[in-house]
Amino acid sequence: MGWPGRFQVEEIQLAGTSLQRFTASFEQHCEGGPAALRGCVHYEQ
């Protein structure tokens, strides 16, 4: 059986060790069903 979803980093920007920008998308399937929860997370300092 495969993974029940995915998580993909779209963008990451650092200034030294400080996070400046971060964008990631995700998709989750419950118990292998066809319906999915999809979304995107974005952080910008």
Distance bins in CASP14 RR format, pairs under 12 A and 6 or more apart:
PFRMAT RR
TARGET T0000
AUTHOR 0000-0000-0000
RMODE 2
METHOD distances of the structure
MODEL  1
1 29 0 0 0 0 0 1 0 0 0 0 0
1 31 0 0 0 0 0 1 0 0 0 0 0
1 32 0 0 0 0 1 0 0 0 0 0 0
1 33 0 0 0 0 0 1 0 0 0 0 0
2 29 0 0 0 0 1 0 0 0 0 0 0
2 32 0 0 0 0 1 0 0 0 0 0 0
3 26 0 0 0 0 0 1 0 0 0 0 0
3 27 0 0 0 0 0 1 0 0 0 0 0
3 28 0 0 0 0 1 0 0 0 0 0 0
3 29 0 0 0 0 1 0 0 0 0 0 0
3 32 0 0 0 0 0 1 0 0 0 0 0
4 26 0 0 0 0 0 1 0 0 0 0 0
4 27 0 0 0 0 1 0 0 0 0 0 0
4 28 1 0 0 1 0 0 0 0 0 0 0
4 29 1 0 1 0 0 0 0 0 0 0 0
4 30 1 0 0 1 0 0 0 0 0 0 0
4 31 1 0 0 1 0 0 0 0 0 0 0
4 32 1 0 0 1 0 0 0 0 0 0 0
4 33 0 0 0 0 1 0 0 0 0 0 0
4 36 0 0 0 0 1 0 0 0 0 0 0
4 37 0 0 0 0 0 1 0 0 0 0 0
5 25 0 0 0 0 0 1 0 0 0 0 0
5 26 1 0 0 1 0 0 0 0 0 0 0
5 27 1 0 1 0 0 0 0 0 0 0 0
5 28 1 0 1 0 0 0 0 0 0 0 0
5 29 1 0 1 0 0 0 0 0 0 0 0
5 30 0 0 0 0 1 0 0 0 0 0 0
5 31 0 0 0 0 0 1 0 0 0 0 0
5 32 0 0 0 0 1 0 0 0 0 0 0
5 33 0 0 0 0 0 1 0 0 0 0 0
5 36 1 0 0 1 0 0 0 0 0 0 0
5 37 0 0 0 0 1 0 0 0 0 0 0
5 38 0 0 0 0 1 0 0 0 0 0 0
5 39 0 0 0 0 0 1 0 0 0 0 0
6 24 0 0 0 0 0 1 0 0 0 0 0
6 25 0 0 0 0 1 0 0 0 0 0 0
6 26 1 0 0 1 0 0 0 0 0 0 0
6 27 1 0 1 0 0 0 0 0 0 0 0
6 28 0 0 0 0 1 0 0 0 0 0 0
6 29 0 0 0 0 1 0 0 0 0 0 0
6 36 0 0 0 0 1 0 0 0 0 0 0
6 37 0 0 0 0 0 1 0 0 0 0 0
6 38 0 0 0 0 1 0 0 0 0 0 0
6 39 0 0 0 0 0 1 0 0 0 0 0
7 23 0 0 0 0 0 1 0 0 0 0 0
7 24 1 0 0 1 0 0 0 0 0 0 0
7 25 1 0 0 1 0 0 0 0 0 0 0
7 26 1 0 1 0 0 0 0 0 0 0 0
7 27 0 0 0 0 1 0 0 0 0 0 0
7 28 0 0 0 0 1 0 0 0 0 0 0
7 38 0 0 0 0 0 1 0 0 0 0 0
7 39 0 0 0 0 0 1 0 0 0 0 0
7 40 0 0 0 0 0 1 0 0 0 0 0
7 41 0 0 0 0 1 0 0 0 0 0 0
8 23 0 0 0 0 1 0 0 0 0 0 0
8 24 1 0 0 1 0 0 0 0 0 0 0
8 25 1 0 1 0 0 0 0 0 0 0 0
8 26 1 0 0 1 0 0 0 0 0 0 0
8 27 0 0 0 0 1 0 0 0 0 0 0
8 38 0 0 0 0 0 1 0 0 0 0 0
8 39 0 0 0 0 0 1 0 0 0 0 0
8 40 0 0 0 0 1 0 0 0 0 0 0
8 41 0 0 0 0 0 1 0 0 0 0 0
9 19 0 0 0 0 0 1 0 0 0 0 0
9 21 0 0 0 0 0 1 0 0 0 0 0
9 22 1 0 0 1 0 0 0 0 0 0 0
9 23 1 0 0 1 0 0 0 0 0 0 0
9 24 1 0 1 0 0 0 0 0 0 0 0
9 25 0 0 0 0 1 0 0 0 0 0 0
9 26 0 0 0 0 0 1 0 0 0 0 0
9 40 0 0 0 0 0 1 0 0 0 0 0
9 41 0 0 0 0 1 0 0 0 0 0 0
9 42 0 0 0 0 0 1 0 0 0 0 0
9 43 0 0 0 0 0 1 0 0 0 0 0
10 21 0 0 0 0 0 1 0 0 0 0 0
10 22 0 0 0 0 1 0 0 0 0 0 0
10 23 1 0 1 0 0 0 0 0 0 0 0
10 24 1 0 0 1 0 0 0 0 0 0 0
10 25 1 0 0 1 0 0 0 0 0 0 0
10 26 0 0 0 0 0 1 0 0 0 0 0
10 39 0 0 0 0 0 1 0 0 0 0 0
10 40 1 0 0 1 0 0 0 0 0 0 0
10 41 0 0 0 0 1 0 0 0 0 0 0
10 42 0 0 0 0 1 0 0 0 0 0 0
10 43 0 0 0 0 0 1 0 0 0 0 0
11 19 0 0 0 0 0 1 0 0 0 0 0
11 20 0 0 0 0 0 1 0 0 0 0 0
11 21 1 0 1 0 0 0 0 0 0 0 0
11 22 1 0 0 1 0 0 0 0 0 0 0
11 23 1 0 1 0 0 0 0 0 0 0 0
11 24 0 0 0 0 1 0 0 0 0 0 0
11 25 0 0 0 0 0 1 0 0 0 0 0
11 40 0 0 0 0 0 1 0 0 0 0 0
11 41 0 0 0 0 0 1 0 0 0 0 0
11 42 0 0 0 0 1 0 0 0 0 0 0
11 43 0 0 0 0 1 0 0 0 0 0 0
11 44 0 0 0 0 1 0 0 0 0 0 0
12 18 0 0 0 0 0 1 0 0 0 0 0
12 19 1 0 0 1 0 0 0 0 0 0 0
12 20 0 0 0 0 1 0 0 0 0 0 0
12 21 1 0 0 1 0 0 0 0 0 0 0
12 22 1 0 1 0 0 0 0 0 0 0 0
12 23 1 0 0 1 0 0 0 0 0 0 0
12 24 0 0 0 0 1 0 0 0 0 0 0
12 41 0 0 0 0 0 1 0 0 0 0 0
12 42 0 0 0 0 0 1 0 0 0 0 0
12 43 0 0 0 0 1 0 0 0 0 0 0
12 44 0 0 0 0 0 1 0 0 0 0 0
13 19 1 0 0 1 0 0 0 0 0 0 0
13 20 1 0 1 0 0 0 0 0 0 0 0
13 21 1 0 1 0 0 0 0 0 0 0 0
13 22 1 0 0 1 0 0 0 0 0 0 0
13 23 0 0 0 0 1 0 0 0 0 0 0
13 42 0 0 0 0 0 1 0 0 0 0 0
13 43 0 0 0 0 0 1 0 0 0 0 0
13 44 0 0 0 0 1 0 0 0 0 0 0
13 45 0 0 0 0 1 0 0 0 0 0 0
14 20 1 0 0 1 0 0 0 0 0 0 0
14 21 0 0 0 0 1 0 0 0 0 0 0
14 22 0 0 0 0 1 0 0 0 0 0 0
14 45 0 0 0 0 0 1 0 0 0 0 0
15 21 0 0 0 0 1 0 0 0 0 0 0
15 45 0 0 0 0 1 0 0 0 0 0 0
18 43 0 0 0 0 0 1 0 0 0 0 0
18 45 1 0 0 1 0 0 0 0 0 0 0
19 43 1 0 0 1 0 0 0 0 0 0 0
19 44 0 0 0 0 1 0 0 0 0 0 0
19 45 1 0 0 1 0 0 0 0 0 0 0
20 43 0 0 0 0 1 0 0 0 0 0 0
20 44 1 0 0 1 0 0 0 0 0 0 0
20 45 1 0 1 0 0 0 0 0 0 0 0
21 41 0 0 0 0 0 1 0 0 0 0 0
21 42 0 0 0 0 1 0 0 0 0 0 0
21 43 1 0 0 1 0 0 0 0 0 0 0
21 44 1 0 1 0 0 0 0 0 0 0 0
21 45 1 0 0 1 0 0 0 0 0 0 0
22 40 0 0 0 0 0 1 0 0 0 0 0
22 41 1 0 0 1 0 0 0 0 0 0 0
22 42 1 0 0 1 0 0 0 0 0 0 0
22 43 1 0 1 0 0 0 0 0 0 0 0
22 44 1 0 0 1 0 0 0 0 0 0 0
22 45 0 0 0 0 1 0 0 0 0 0 0
23 39 0 0 0 0 0 1 0 0 0 0 0
23 40 1 0 0 1 0 0 0 0 0 0 0
23 41 1 0 0 1 0 0 0 0 0 0 0
23 42 1 0 1 0 0 0 0 0 0 0 0
23 43 1 0 0 1 0 0 0 0 0 0 0
23 44 0 0 0 0 1 0 0 0 0 0 0
24 39 0 0 0 0 1 0 0 0 0 0 0
24 40 1 0 0 1 0 0 0 0 0 0 0
24 41 1 0 1 0 0 0 0 0 0 0 0
24 42 0 0 0 0 1 0 0 0 0 0 0
24 43 0 0 0 0 1 0 0 0 0 0 0
25 36 0 0 0 0 0 1 0 0 0 0 0
25 37 0 0 0 0 0 1 0 0 0 0 0
25 38 1 0 0 1 0 0 0 0 0 0 0
25 39 1 0 0 1 0 0 0 0 0 0 0
25 40 1 0 1 0 0 0 0 0 0 0 0
25 41 1 0 0 1 0 0 0 0 0 0 0
25 42 0 0 0 0 1 0 0 0 0 0 0
26 36 0 0 0 0 1 0 0 0 0 0 0
26 37 1 0 0 1 0 0 0 0 0 0 0
26 38 1 0 0 1 0 0 0 0 0 0 0
26 39 1 0 1 0 0 0 0 0 0 0 0
26 40 1 0 0 1 0 0 0 0 0 0 0
26 41 1 0 0 1 0 0 0 0 0 0 0
27 35 0 0 0 0 0 1 0 0 0 0 0
27 36 1 0 1 0 0 0 0 0 0 0 0
27 37 1 0 0 1 0 0 0 0 0 0 0
27 38 1 0 1 0 0 0 0 0 0 0 0
27 39 1 0 0 1 0 0 0 0 0 0 0
27 40 0 0 0 0 0 1 0 0 0 0 0
28 35 0 0 0 0 0 1 0 0 0 0 0
28 36 1 0 0 1 0 0 0 0 0 0 0
28 37 1 0 1 0 0 0 0 0 0 0 0
28 38 1 0 0 1 0 0 0 0 0 0 0
28 39 0 0 0 0 1 0 0 0 0 0 0
29 35 1 0 0 1 0 0 0 0 0 0 0
29 36 1 0 1 0 0 0 0 0 0 0 0
29 37 0 0 0 0 1 0 0 0 0 0 0
29 38 0 0 0 0 1 0 0 0 0 0 0
30 36 0 0 0 0 1 0 0 0 0 0 0
30 37 1 0 0 1 0 0 0 0 0 0 0
END
